[in-house]
C-alpha cells in the first residue's frame, strides 16, 4: 500500500518539476540572453546500468568521445 503511495508521489513530484521548468521557460521567453531550463528524469535501473558500464569515457550524441 505505501509503495504505491510513494510511487504516485514520486511521479507527481517529477511532473511538478517538469511543469515548473516549462512555465519558467514561457515566462522568460522574451528576455535577452535567457538560457532555458530543462527537467531531466530517468529510471533508476537505466542509470544504474549506465554507471556499471561507465569507464570514464562519455559518448556524446554525435558519436564523438569526450573524456573528463
PDB file of N, CA, C and O in Angstrom, chain B, residues numbered from 101:
ATOM      1  N   UNK B 101       0.821  -1.192   0.000  1.00  0.00           N
ATOM      2  CA  UNK B 101       0.000   0.000   0.000  1.00  0.00           C
ATOM      3  C   UNK B 101       0.870   1.263   0.000  1.00  0.00           C
ATOM      4  O   UNK B 101       0.650   2.171  -0.802  1.00  0.00           O
ATOM      5  N   UNK B 102       1.850   1.317   0.896  1.00  0.00           N
ATOM      6  CA  UNK B 102       2.695   2.508   0.969  1.00  0.00           C
ATOM      7  C   UNK B 102       3.586   2.652  -0.257  1.00  0.00           C
ATOM      8  O   UNK B 102       3.890   3.769  -0.675  1.00  0.00           O
ATOM      9  N   UNK B 103       4.005   1.533  -0.836  1.00  0.00           N
ATOM     10  CA  UNK B 103       4.842   1.611  -2.035  1.00  0.00           C
ATOM     11  C   UNK B 103       4.088   2.307  -3.166  1.00  0.00           C
ATOM     12  O   UNK B 103       4.670   3.104  -3.902  1.00  0.00           O
ATOM     13  N   UNK B 104       2.816   2.013  -3.306  1.00  0.00           N
ATOM     14  CA  UNK B 104       2.000   2.666  -4.329  1.00  0.00           C
ATOM     15  C   UNK B 104       1.861   4.155  -4.088  1.00  0.00           C
ATOM     16  O   UNK B 104       1.885   4.949  -5.028  1.00  0.00           O
ATOM     17  N   UNK B 105       1.714   4.533  -2.829  1.00  0.00           N
ATOM     18  CA  UNK B 105       1.607   5.954  -2.498  1.00  0.00           C
ATOM     19  C   UNK B 105       2.923   6.657  -2.798  1.00  0.00           C
ATOM     20  O   UNK B 105       2.922   7.752  -3.361  1.00  0.00           O
ATOM     21  N   UNK B 106       4.054   6.042  -2.429  1.00  0.00           N
ATOM     22  CA  UNK B 106       5.353   6.644  -2.709  1.00  0.00           C
ATOM     23  C   UNK B 106       5.623   6.732  -4.208  1.00  0.00           C
ATOM     24  O   UNK B 106       6.204   7.710  -4.678  1.00  0.00           O
ATOM     25  N   UNK B 107       5.207   5.725  -4.951  1.00  0.00           N
ATOM     26  CA  UNK B 107       5.389   5.745  -6.397  1.00  0.00           C
ATOM     27  C   UNK B 107       4.561   6.865  -7.021  1.00  0.00           C
ATOM     28  O   UNK B 107       5.042   7.595  -7.888  1.00  0.00           O
ATOM     29  N   UNK B 108       3.329   6.992  -6.581  1.00  0.00           N
ATOM     30  CA  UNK B 108       2.471   8.061  -7.082  1.00  0.00           C
ATOM     31  C   UNK B 108       3.005   9.438  -6.723  1.00  0.00           C
ATOM     32  O   UNK B 108       2.981  10.354  -7.545  1.00  0.00           O
ATOM     33  N   UNK B 109       3.487   9.583  -5.494  1.00  0.00           N
ATOM     34  CA  UNK B 109       4.047  10.869  -5.057  1.00  0.00           C
ATOM     35  C   UNK B 109       5.299  11.212  -5.846  1.00  0.00           C
ATOM     36  O   UNK B 109       5.511  12.375  -6.190  1.00  0.00           O
ATOM     37  N   UNK B 110       6.124  10.231  -6.136  1.00  0.00           N
ATOM     38  CA  UNK B 110       7.324  10.455  -6.924  1.00  0.00           C
ATOM     39  C   UNK B 110       6.978  10.916  -8.338  1.00  0.00           C
ATOM     40  O   UNK B 110       7.617  11.820  -8.877  1.00  0.00           O
ATOM     41  N   UNK B 111       5.981  10.299  -8.926  1.00  0.00           N
ATOM     42  CA  UNK B 111       5.539  10.703 -10.259  1.00  0.00           C
ATOM     43  C   UNK B 111       4.983  12.115 -10.271  1.00  0.00           C
ATOM     44  O   UNK B 111       5.247  12.887 -11.193  1.00  0.00           O
ATOM     45  N   UNK B 112       4.207  12.454  -9.235  1.00  0.00           N
ATOM     46  CA  UNK B 112       3.659  13.807  -9.149  1.00  0.00           C
ATOM     47  C   UNK B 112       4.763  14.838  -8.972  1.00  0.00           C
ATOM     48  O   UNK B 112       4.693  15.928  -9.540  1.00  0.00           O
ATOM     49  N   UNK B 113       5.767  14.507  -8.198  1.00  0.00           N
ATOM     50  CA  UNK B 113       6.881  15.415  -7.968  1.00  0.00           C
ATOM     51  C   UNK B 113       7.669  15.634  -9.267  1.00  0.00           C
ATOM     52  O   UNK B 113       8.078  16.757  -9.565  1.00  0.00           O
ATOM     53  N   UNK B 114       7.876  14.578 -10.024  1.00  0.00           N
ATOM     54  CA  UNK B 114       8.592  14.700 -11.297  1.00  0.00           C
ATOM     55  C   UNK B 114       7.808  15.575 -12.273  1.00  0.00           C
ATOM     56  O   UNK B 114       8.389  16.413 -12.962  1.00  0.00           O
ATOM     57  N   UNK B 115       6.501  15.382 -12.331  1.00  0.00           N
ATOM     58  CA  UNK B 115       5.674  16.198 -13.220  1.00  0.00           C
ATOM     59  C   UNK B 115       5.640  17.650 -12.767  1.00  0.00           C
ATOM     60  O   UNK B 115       5.583  18.555 -13.599  1.00  0.00           O
ATOM     61  N   UNK B 116       5.675  17.883 -11.458  1.00  0.00           N
ATOM     62  CA  UNK B 116       5.694  19.250 -10.945  1.00  0.00           C
ATOM     63  C   UNK B 116       6.978  19.963 -11.341  1.00  0.00           C
ATOM     64  O   UNK B 116       6.940  21.135 -11.715  1.00  0.00           O
ATOM     65  N   UNK B 117       8.122  19.272 -11.264  1.00  0.00           N
ATOM     66  CA  UNK B 117       9.392  19.863 -11.692  1.00  0.00           C
ATOM     67  C   UNK B 117       9.366  20.170 -13.189  1.00  0.00           C
ATOM     68  O   UNK B 117       9.874  21.201 -13.629  1.00  0.00           O
ATOM     69  N   UNK B 118       8.775  19.274 -13.955  1.00  0.00           N
ATOM     70  CA  UNK B 118       8.659  19.474 -15.401  1.00  0.00           C
ATOM     71  C   UNK B 118       7.796  20.692 -15.710  1.00  0.00           C
ATOM     72  O   UNK B 118       8.144  21.501 -16.570  1.00  0.00           O
ATOM     73  N   UNK B 119       6.678  20.823 -15.015  1.00  0.00           N
ATOM     74  CA  UNK B 119       5.780  21.950 -15.208  1.00  0.00           C
ATOM     75  C   UNK B 119       6.432  23.262 -14.770  1.00  0.00           C
ATOM     76  O   UNK B 119       6.245  24.289 -15.423  1.00  0.00           O
ATOM     77  N   UNK B 120       7.189  23.243 -13.680  1.00  0.00           N
ATOM     78  CA  UNK B 120       7.895  24.442 -13.219  1.00  0.00           C
ATOM     79  C   UNK B 120       8.908  24.916 -14.253  1.00  0.00           C
ATOM     80  O   UNK B 120       9.002  26.113 -14.523  1.00  0.00           O
ATOM     81  N   UNK B 121       9.663  23.994 -14.830  1.00  0.00           N
ATOM     82  CA  UNK B 121      10.650  24.356 -15.854  1.00  0.00           C
ATOM     83  C   UNK B 121       9.964  24.926 -17.088  1.00  0.00           C
ATOM     84  O   UNK B 121      10.427  25.914 -17.658  1.00  0.00           O
ATOM     85  N   UNK B 122       8.867  24.308 -17.501  1.00  0.00           N
ATOM     86  CA  UNK B 122       8.136  24.776 -18.676  1.00  0.00           C
ATOM     87  C   UNK B 122       7.561  26.169 -18.447  1.00  0.00           C
ATOM     88  O   UNK B 122       7.672  27.035 -19.315  1.00  0.00           O
ATOM     89  N   UNK B 123       6.949  26.391 -17.290  1.00  0.00           N
ATOM     90  CA  UNK B 123       6.362  27.700 -17.014  1.00  0.00           C
ATOM     91  C   UNK B 123       7.448  28.775 -16.894  1.00  0.00           C
ATOM     92  O   UNK B 123       7.234  29.911 -17.317  1.00  0.00           O
ATOM     93  N   UNK B 124       8.595  28.437 -16.329  1.00  0.00           N
ATOM     94  CA  UNK B 124       9.698  29.387 -16.253  1.00  0.00           C
ATOM     95  C   UNK B 124      10.217  29.732 -17.643  1.00  0.00           C
ATOM     96  O   UNK B 124      10.547  30.886 -17.913  1.00  0.00           O
ATOM     97  N   UNK B 125      10.291  28.743 -18.523  1.00  0.00           N
ATOM     98  CA  UNK B 125      10.732  28.994 -19.895  1.00  0.00           C
ATOM     99  C   UNK B 125       9.751  29.910 -20.627  1.00  0.00           C
ATOM    100  O   UNK B 125      10.165  30.815 -21.351  1.00  0.00           O
ATOM    101  N   UNK B 126       8.460  29.674 -20.436  1.00  0.00           N
ATOM    102  CA  UNK B 126       7.458  30.507 -21.101  1.00  0.00           C
ATOM    103  C   UNK B 126       7.457  31.932 -20.549  1.00  0.00           C
ATOM    104  O   UNK B 126       7.268  32.884 -21.306  1.00  0.00           O
ATOM    105  N   UNK B 127       7.663  32.091 -19.253  1.00  0.00           N
ATOM    106  CA  UNK B 127       7.664  33.418 -18.643  1.00  0.00           C
ATOM    107  C   UNK B 127       8.863  34.239 -19.092  1.00  0.00           C
ATOM    108  O   UNK B 127       8.776  35.466 -19.145  1.00  0.00           O
ATOM    109  N   UNK B 128       9.972  33.600 -19.413  1.00  0.00           N
ATOM    110  CA  UNK B 128      11.200  34.316 -19.749  1.00  0.00           C
ATOM    111  C   UNK B 128      11.574  34.214 -21.218  1.00  0.00           C
ATOM    112  O   UNK B 128      12.734  34.427 -21.572  1.00  0.00           O
ATOM    113  N   UNK B 129      10.627  33.898 -22.071  1.00  0.00           N
ATOM    114  CA  UNK B 129      10.939  33.699 -23.484  1.00  0.00           C
ATOM    115  C   UNK B 129      11.405  34.997 -24.155  1.00  0.00           C
ATOM    116  O   UNK B 129      12.173  34.940 -25.116  1.00  0.00           O
ATOM    117  N   UNK B 130      10.964  36.160 -23.676  1.00  0.00           N
ATOM    118  CA  UNK B 130      11.332  37.432 -24.302  1.00  0.00           C
ATOM    119  C   UNK B 130      12.578  38.069 -23.692  1.00  0.00           C
ATOM    120  O   UNK B 130      13.015  39.118 -24.164  1.00  0.00           O
ATOM    121  N   UNK B 131      13.154  37.469 -22.667  1.00  0.00           N
ATOM    122  CA  UNK B 131      14.321  38.042 -22.010  1.00  0.00           C
ATOM    123  C   UNK B 131      15.567  37.733 -22.841  1.00  0.00           C
ATOM    124  O   UNK B 131      15.821  36.584 -23.204  1.00  0.00           O
ATOM    125  N   UNK B 132      16.334  38.778 -23.132  1.00  0.00           N
ATOM    126  CA  UNK B 132      17.544  38.608 -23.927  1.00  0.00           C
ATOM    127  C   UNK B 132      18.579  37.816 -23.132  1.00  0.00           C
ATOM    128  O   UNK B 132      18.854  38.129 -21.974  1.00  0.00           O
ATOM    129  N   UNK B 133      19.143  36.801 -23.755  1.00  0.00           N
ATOM    130  CA  UNK B 133      20.193  36.003 -23.139  1.00  0.00           C
ATOM    131  C   UNK B 133      19.703  34.946 -22.175  1.00  0.00           C
ATOM    132  O   UNK B 133      20.506  34.333 -21.472  1.00  0.00           O
ATOM    133  N   UNK B 134      18.398  34.720 -22.127  1.00  0.00           N
ATOM    134  CA  UNK B 134      17.869  33.713 -21.203  1.00  0.00           C
ATOM    135  C   UNK B 134      18.199  32.319 -21.714  1.00  0.00           C
ATOM    136  O   UNK B 134      17.976  32.013 -22.886  1.00  0.00           O
ATOM    137  N   UNK B 135      18.727  31.482 -20.843  1.00  0.00           N
ATOM    138  CA  UNK B 135      19.023  30.102 -21.187  1.00  0.00           C
ATOM    139  C   UNK B 135      17.917  29.228 -20.603  1.00  0.00           C
ATOM    140  O   UNK B 135      17.623  29.321 -19.411  1.00  0.00           O
ATOM    141  N   UNK B 136      17.317  28.404 -21.404  1.00  0.00           N
ATOM    142  CA  UNK B 136      16.156  27.636 -20.972  1.00  0.00           C
ATOM    143  C   UNK B 136      16.495  26.631 -19.880  1.00  0.00           C
ATOM    144  O   UNK B 136      17.615  26.127 -19.796  1.00  0.00           O
ATOM    145  N   UNK B 137      15.511  26.357 -19.058  1.00  0.00           N
ATOM    146  CA  UNK B 137      15.630  25.330 -18.033  1.00  0.00           C
ATOM    147  C   UNK B 137      15.237  23.992 -18.636  1.00  0.00           C
ATOM    148  O   UNK B 137      14.414  23.934 -19.550  1.00  0.00           O
ATOM    149  N   UNK B 138      15.815  22.932 -18.132  1.00  0.00           N
ATOM    150  CA  UNK B 138      15.472  21.593 -18.598  1.00  0.00           C
ATOM    151  C   UNK B 138      15.215  20.705 -17.393  1.00  0.00           C
ATOM    152  O   UNK B 138      15.885  20.809 -16.367  1.00  0.00           O
ATOM    153  N   UNK B 139      14.245  19.844 -17.537  1.00  0.00           N
ATOM    154  CA  UNK B 139      13.924  18.883 -16.489  1.00  0.00           C
ATOM    155  C   UNK B 139      14.206  17.495 -17.045  1.00  0.00           C
ATOM    156  O   UNK B 139      13.546  17.049 -17.983  1.00  0.00           O
ATOM    157  N   UNK B 140      15.186  16.817 -16.466  1.00  0.00           N
ATOM    158  CA  UNK B 140      15.598  15.516 -16.969  1.00  0.00           C
ATOM    159  C   UNK B 140      15.331  14.465 -15.901  1.00  0.00           C
ATOM    160  O   UNK B 140      15.780  14.595 -14.762  1.00  0.00           O
ATOM    161  N   UNK B 141      14.604  13.435 -16.274  1.00  0.00           N
ATOM    162  CA  UNK B 141      14.289  12.345 -15.353  1.00  0.00           C
ATOM    163  C   UNK B 141      14.538  11.025 -16.058  1.00  0.00           C
ATOM    164  O   UNK B 141      14.132  10.833 -17.204  1.00  0.00           O
ATOM    165  N   UNK B 142      15.202  10.129 -15.371  1.00  0.00           N
ATOM    166  CA  UNK B 142      15.455   8.794 -15.911  1.00  0.00           C
ATOM    167  C   UNK B 142      15.157   7.764 -14.845  1.00  0.00           C
ATOM    168  O   UNK B 142      15.186   8.057 -13.649  1.00  0.00           O
ATOM    169  N   UNK B 143      14.876   6.581 -15.283  1.00  0.00           N
ATOM    170  CA  UNK B 143      14.580   5.491 -14.362  1.00  0.00           C
ATOM    171  C   UNK B 143      15.856   5.032 -13.659  1.00  0.00           C
ATOM    172  O   UNK B 143      16.935   5.046 -14.251  1.00  0.00           O
ATOM    173  N   UNK B 144      15.732   4.633 -12.415  1.00  0.00           N
ATOM    174  CA  UNK B 144      16.893   4.210 -11.640  1.00  0.00           C
ATOM    175  C   UNK B 144      17.627   3.028 -12.268  1.00  0.00           C
ATOM    176  O   UNK B 144      18.854   3.071 -12.358  1.00  0.00           O
ATOM    177  N   UNK B 145      16.929   1.964 -12.712  1.00  0.00           N
ATOM    178  CA  UNK B 145      17.670   0.838 -13.316  1.00  0.00           C
ATOM    179  C   UNK B 145      18.480   1.251 -14.546  1.00  0.00           C
ATOM    180  O   UNK B 145      19.575   0.737 -14.775  1.00  0.00           O
ATOM    181  N   UNK B 146      17.940   2.176 -15.330  1.00  0.00           N
ATOM    182  CA  UNK B 146      18.658   2.643 -16.515  1.00  0.00           C
ATOM    183  C   UNK B 146      19.944   3.369 -16.112  1.00  0.00           C
ATOM    184  O   UNK B 146      20.997   3.147 -16.709  1.00  0.00           O
ATOM    185  N   UNK B 147      19.856   4.230 -15.107  1.00  0.00           N
ATOM    186  CA  UNK B 147      21.033   4.953 -14.647  1.00  0.00           C
ATOM    187  C   UNK B 147      22.039   4.018 -13.977  1.00  0.00           C
ATOM    188  O   UNK B 147      23.247   4.215 -14.106  1.00  0.00           O
ATOM    189  N   UNK B 148      21.554   3.012 -13.270  1.00  0.00           N
ATOM    190  CA  UNK B 148      22.445   2.059 -12.614  1.00  0.00           C
ATOM    191  C   UNK B 148      23.242   1.271 -13.645  1.00  0.00           C
ATOM    192  O   UNK B 148      24.449   1.087 -13.485  1.00  0.00           O
ATOM    193  N   UNK B 149      22.585   0.807 -14.694  1.00  0.00           N
ATOM    194  CA  UNK B 149      23.284   0.070 -15.744  1.00  0.00           C
ATOM    195  C   UNK B 149      24.277   0.967 -16.480  1.00  0.00           C
ATOM    196  O   UNK B 149      25.344   0.514 -16.894  1.00  0.00           O
ATOM    197  N   UNK B 150      23.925   2.221 -16.637  1.00  0.00           N
ATOM    198  CA  UNK B 150      24.834   3.159 -17.296  1.00  0.00           C
ATOM    199  C   UNK B 150      26.090   3.338 -16.453  1.00  0.00           C
ATOM    200  O   UNK B 150      27.190   3.422 -16.999  1.00  0.00           O
ATOM    201  N   UNK B 151      25.944   3.396 -15.140  1.00  0.00           N
ATOM    202  CA  UNK B 151      27.098   3.548 -14.252  1.00  0.00           C
ATOM    203  C   UNK B 151      27.963   2.291 -14.238  1.00  0.00           C
ATOM    204  O   UNK B 151      29.186   2.389 -14.141  1.00  0.00           O
ATOM    205  N   UNK B 152      27.354   1.119 -14.333  1.00  0.00           N
ATOM    206  CA  UNK B 152      28.136  -0.119 -14.373  1.00  0.00           C
ATOM    207  C   UNK B 152      29.006  -0.168 -15.618  1.00  0.00           C
ATOM    208  O   UNK B 152      30.123  -0.681 -15.570  1.00  0.00           O
ATOM    209  N   UNK B 153      28.510   0.359 -16.731  1.00  0.00           N
ATOM    210  CA  UNK B 153      29.240   0.324 -17.989  1.00  0.00           C
ATOM    211  C   UNK B 153      30.140   1.540 -18.182  1.00  0.00           C
ATOM    212  O   UNK B 153      30.830   1.644 -19.195  1.00  0.00           O
ATOM    213  N   UNK B 154      30.138   2.458 -17.219  1.00  0.00           N
ATOM    214  CA  UNK B 154      30.901   3.694 -17.344  1.00  0.00           C
ATOM    215  C   UNK B 154      32.386   3.438 -17.070  1.00  0.00           C
ATOM    216  O   UNK B 154      32.756   2.925 -16.014  1.00  0.00           O
ATOM    217  N   UNK B 155      33.220   3.802 -18.034  1.00  0.00           N
ATOM    218  CA  UNK B 155      34.663   3.627 -17.851  1.00  0.00           C
ATOM    219  C   UNK B 155      35.403   4.961 -17.887  1.00  0.00           C
ATOM    220  O   UNK B 155      36.618   4.986 -18.081  1.00  0.00           O
ATOM    221  N   UNK B 156      34.687   6.064 -17.703  1.00  0.00           N
ATOM    222  CA  UNK B 156      35.292   7.382 -17.724  1.00  0.00           C
ATOM    223  C   UNK B 156      35.234   8.060 -19.070  1.00  0.00           C
ATOM    224  O   UNK B 156      35.572   9.238 -19.182  1.00  0.00           O
ATOM    225  N   UNK B 157      34.811   7.341 -20.099  1.00  0.00           N
ATOM    226  CA  UNK B 157      34.673   7.908 -21.432  1.00  0.00           C
ATOM    227  C   UNK B 157      33.187   8.065 -21.712  1.00  0.00           C
ATOM    228  O   UNK B 157      32.429   7.096 -21.668  1.00  0.00           O
ATOM    229  N   UNK B 158      32.783   9.290 -22.000  1.00  0.00           N
ATOM    230  CA  UNK B 158      31.366   9.563 -22.230  1.00  0.00           C
ATOM    231  C   UNK B 158      31.130   9.777 -23.717  1.00  0.00           C
ATOM    232  O   UNK B 158      31.856  10.529 -24.367  1.00  0.00           O
ATOM    233  N   UNK B 159      30.128   9.122 -24.242  1.00  0.00           N
ATOM    234  CA  UNK B 159      29.800   9.244 -25.651  1.00  0.00           C
ATOM    235  C   UNK B 159      28.741  10.321 -25.822  1.00  0.00           C
ATOM    236  O   UNK B 159      27.685  10.271 -25.192  1.00  0.00           O
ATOM    237  N   UNK B 160      29.031  11.295 -26.679  1.00  0.00           N
ATOM    238  CA  UNK B 160      28.061  12.324 -27.000  1.00  0.00           C
ATOM    239  C   UNK B 160      27.122  11.800 -28.071  1.00  0.00           C
ATOM    240  O   UNK B 160      27.383  10.757 -28.671  1.00  0.00           O
ATOM    241  N   UNK B 161      26.033  12.515 -28.317  1.00  0.00           N
ATOM    242  CA  UNK B 161      25.031  12.054 -29.277  1.00  0.00           C
ATOM    243  C   UNK B 161      25.568  11.964 -30.690  1.00  0.00           C
ATOM    244  O   UNK B 161      25.083  11.155 -31.481  1.00  0.00           O
ATOM    245  N   UNK B 162      26.567  12.781 -31.029  1.00  0.00           N
ATOM    246  CA  UNK B 162      27.102  12.761 -32.383  1.00  0.00           C
ATOM    247  C   UNK B 162      28.104  11.622 -32.609  1.00  0.00           C
ATOM    248  O   UNK B 162      28.594  11.436 -33.722  1.00  0.00           O
ATOM    249  N   UNK B 163      28.405  10.867 -31.555  1.00  0.00           N
ATOM    250  CA  UNK B 163      29.327   9.759 -31.699  1.00  0.00           C
ATOM    251  C   UNK B 163      30.761  10.115 -31.358  1.00  0.00           C
ATOM    252  O   UNK B 163      31.644   9.261 -31.437  1.00  0.00           O
ATOM    253  N   UNK B 164      31.008  11.363 -30.979  1.00  0.00           N
ATOM    254  CA  UNK B 164      32.342  11.813 -30.615  1.00  0.00           C
ATOM    255  C   UNK B 164      32.585  11.466 -29.159  1.00  0.00           C
ATOM    256  O   UNK B 164      31.689  11.608 -28.327  1.00  0.00           O
ATOM    257  N   UNK B 165      33.794  11.012 -28.844  1.00  0.00           N
ATOM    258  CA  UNK B 165      34.123  10.658 -27.473  1.00  0.00           C
ATOM    259  C   UNK B 165      34.683  11.872 -26.736  1.00  0.00           C
ATOM    260  O   UNK B 165      35.433  12.670 -27.299  1.00  0.00           O
ATOM    261  N   UNK B 166      34.306  11.990 -25.482  1.00  0.00           N
ATOM    262  CA  UNK B 166      34.779  13.086 -24.641  1.00  0.00           C
ATOM    263  C   UNK B 166      35.252  12.504 -23.321  1.00  0.00           C
ATOM    264  O   UNK B 166      34.547  11.699 -22.712  1.00  0.00           O
ATOM    265  N   UNK B 167      36.417  12.892 -22.878  1.00  0.00           N
ATOM    266  CA  UNK B 167      36.913  12.450 -21.578  1.00  0.00           C
ATOM    267  C   UNK B 167      36.878  13.624 -20.619  1.00  0.00           C
ATOM    268  O   UNK B 167      37.097  14.768 -21.018  1.00  0.00           O
ATOM    269  N   UNK B 168      36.606  13.342 -19.372  1.00  0.00           N
ATOM    270  CA  UNK B 168      36.538  14.398 -18.354  1.00  0.00           C
ATOM    271  C   UNK B 168      37.888  14.681 -17.782  1.00  0.00           C
ATOM    272  O   UNK B 168      38.022  15.541 -16.911  1.00  0.00           O
TER     273      UNK B 168
END
